[in-house]
């Protein structure tokens, strides 16, 4: 099986959705009461955080890939 890159943005989205599910389940069971109008803005904030994490991950990977490329002088020497 081919290995894939770790994507922390997708992890954050999954945790946000799981948290929303647990909150609604707890409210349905009567274990916890929260204002229902509050969950949608919290999910929106969670998705924005996931987007930020994905953007930072992309930027770090591009920076590392650029640093890993040999300089022009080294490429000529390696040939």
N, C-alpha and C positions, 0 to 999 in steps of 0.2 A: 504494500500500500504506500502510495506517495505521501510524504510528509507535507503538511501545509503550515503556513505562517500563523502564528498566534495573533489574533485580532482582539485587543482589549475593548474596543468600541462595541463589538458584538456581545462581549461579556457584560458590559455595563447595561446595554439594552435588555438583555435577558434578566439581569438582576432587577431592573426597574419594573419590567412586566411581572416578574415573580412577586415583587413587593406589592404591586397593585392587586394582584390576584389574592395574595394572603390578606390584604386589608379588606377586600370585599368579602372574602370567605369568613373572616373574623366578624365582620358586621352582620353577615347573614346568619351566623350561628349565635349572635348575641353576646359574643365574648368581648367585643370592643365597639364603641360607637365613635364615629368621626363624621364630620360634616361631608356629605356626599359631593358637594360642589368643590371641595378642596382637592379631590383626587386627580381631576383632569389637569389643573395647573401643575401639580407635582409631577405627573407623568410627562408633561411638556418640558419641565425643567430637567428631568432625568434624561430625556431624549437630547436636549441641548448639551448636557454634560457628555453624553455618549458621542455626539458629533465632535465636541472639543477633543475628547480623548482620541478619536479616530484621526482627527487632523494632526494632533501632536505625534501620534504614532507614524503617520505618513511622513511628516517632516523629519523625524529622527531617522527613519529608514533611508530617506533620500540623502540625508547628510552623511550617514555612515557609508552608503554605497559610493558617494562621490569621494569620500576619503579613502576608500578601499581601492579605487582606480589608480594605477601607477601613473606617475607624471610622464610628460612627453619624452624627456631625456631618458628616463628609465625604460620606456617602451623601445626606444631605438637600441639601447644597450642590451635588452633582453632578446632581440631578434637575432 
